[in-house]
Amino acid sequence: MKKLMILLLLLVAAVSYAAEKRFVVPVGDSPSYGPDNALVTVIEFIDFQ
């Protein structure tokens, strides 16, 4: 029963997380790795100061 409650809690958390806003970020000719038509793009913002 306890495992079922934990699983249910994780499922609810995952659904609420998936409802967050998504943004389209133009990558243009920035350096990249992988196929251009990938389903997910990870962008890392770095401040070198």
C-alpha positions as CSV (number, residue, x, y, z in Angstrom):
1,M,0.0,0.0,0.0
2,K,2.8,2.4,0.9
3,K,4.6,1.7,-2.5
4,L,1.3,2.4,-4.3
5,M,0.9,5.8,-2.5
6,I,4.5,6.8,-3.4
7,L,4.0,5.8,-7.0
8,L,0.8,7.8,-7.1
9,L,2.5,10.8,-5.6
10,L,5.3,10.6,-8.2
11,L,2.8,10.3,-11.0
12,V,1.0,13.5,-9.8
13,A,4.3,15.3,-9.5
14,A,5.3,14.3,-13.0
15,V,2.0,15.4,-14.5
16,S,2.2,18.8,-12.8
17,Y,5.8,19.2,-13.9
18,A,4.9,18.4,-17.5
19,A,2.3,21.2,-17.4
20,E,5.0,23.9,-17.2
21,K,5.5,26.4,-20.0
22,R,7.7,25.5,-22.9
23,F,9.8,28.0,-24.8
24,V,11.1,28.0,-28.3
25,V,14.6,29.4,-28.3
26,P,16.2,30.1,-31.6
27,V,19.6,28.5,-31.8
28,G,20.6,29.9,-35.2
29,D,24.1,29.0,-36.1
30,S,25.3,28.4,-32.5
31,P,27.6,25.5,-32.0
32,S,25.7,22.3,-31.5
33,Y,26.1,18.5,-31.3
34,G,23.6,16.0,-32.7
35,P,21.0,16.0,-35.4
36,D,19.2,19.2,-36.4
37,N,15.8,17.5,-36.1
38,A,16.2,16.2,-32.5
39,L,13.0,16.1,-30.4
40,V,14.8,17.8,-27.4
41,T,17.3,20.6,-27.4
42,V,19.3,21.3,-24.2
43,I,20.6,24.9,-24.0
44,E,23.2,25.8,-21.4
45,F,23.7,29.4,-20.5
46,I,27.2,30.2,-19.2
47,D,28.5,33.5,-17.9
48,F,32.3,33.6,-18.2
49,Q,32.8,36.7,-16.1
